[in-house]
Amino acid sequence: MESVSAVFAGTTLSLFGAALLVWTGARALHRAPVAHGVSPVASTALTTLFGVVFLGLGVWVLTFV
């Protein structure tokens, strides 16, 4: 039963991280703002950082399955 929770959590975190990275890349490619009212460089860097963290965390959780 615990492995089902780990698979769900790992998959959710991995999908969220990957989607965040794809969305940030698409916004940066089109030179569109990632976050309104914030420096474009800071928002792109922070969003990329959090995308990598969530993706890495999801993969890490999936290693426990």
C-alpha positions as a Python dict, from the first residue, in 0.01 Angstrom:
ca = {
    (1, 'M'): (0, 0, 0),
    (2, 'E'): (287, 237, 68),
    (3, 'S'): (427, 186, -280),
    (4, 'V'): (101, 310, -433),
    (5, 'S'): (136, 635, -240),
    (6, 'A'): (500, 667, -346),
    (7, 'V'): (413, 608, -711),
    (8, 'F'): (135, 867, -695),
    (9, 'A'): (351, 1127, -520),
    (10, 'G'): (652, 1064, -743),
    (11, 'T'): (449, 1077, -1060),
    (12, 'T'): (270, 1394, -952),
    (13, 'L'): (591, 1572, -858),
    (14, 'S'): (768, 1459, -1175),
    (15, 'L'): (483, 1565, -1402),
    (16, 'F'): (451, 1901, -1229),
    (17, 'G'): (826, 1965, -1253),
    (18, 'A'): (840, 1864, -1619),
    (19, 'A'): (533, 2073, -1705),
    (20, 'L'): (681, 2373, -1524),
    (21, 'L'): (1005, 2339, -1720),
    (22, 'V'): (822, 2303, -2053),
    (23, 'W'): (597, 2600, -1976),
    (24, 'T'): (891, 2817, -1871),
    (25, 'G'): (1085, 2719, -2181),
    (26, 'A'): (791, 2802, -2406),
    (27, 'R'): (740, 3140, -2238),
    (28, 'A'): (1111, 3221, -2261),
    (29, 'L'): (1128, 3110, -2624),
    (30, 'H'): (845, 3348, -2718),
    (31, 'R'): (994, 3626, -2505),
    (32, 'A'): (673, 3637, -2302),
    (33, 'P'): (683, 3719, -1932),
    (34, 'V'): (697, 3421, -1698),
    (35, 'A'): (552, 3624, -1410),
    (36, 'H'): (398, 3969, -1431),
    (37, 'G'): (551, 4248, -1228),
    (38, 'V'): (878, 4065, -1166),
    (39, 'S'): (1217, 4087, -1335),
    (40, 'P'): (1216, 3855, -1639),
    (41, 'V'): (1556, 3711, -1552),
    (42, 'A'): (1464, 3645, -1189),
    (43, 'S'): (1127, 3489, -1271),
    (44, 'T'): (1274, 3263, -1539),
    (45, 'A'): (1561, 3157, -1316),
    (46, 'L'): (1340, 3083, -1014),
    (47, 'T'): (1080, 2899, -1218),
    (48, 'T'): (1351, 2687, -1382),
    (49, 'L'): (1506, 2616, -1042),
    (50, 'F'): (1174, 2505, -894),
    (51, 'G'): (1097, 2294, -1201),
    (52, 'V'): (1427, 2111, -1164),
    (53, 'V'): (1372, 2069, -789),
    (54, 'F'): (1024, 1922, -833),
    (55, 'L'): (1139, 1694, -1114),
    (56, 'G'): (1435, 1574, -910),
    (57, 'L'): (1220, 1524, -602),
    (58, 'G'): (971, 1320, -803),
    (59, 'V'): (1243, 1098, -944),
    (60, 'W'): (1392, 1060, -597),
    (61, 'V'): (1054, 949, -454),
    (62, 'L'): (1011, 702, -739),
    (63, 'T'): (1341, 536, -650),
    (64, 'F'): (1180, 413, -326),
    (65, 'V'): (916, 208, -508),
}
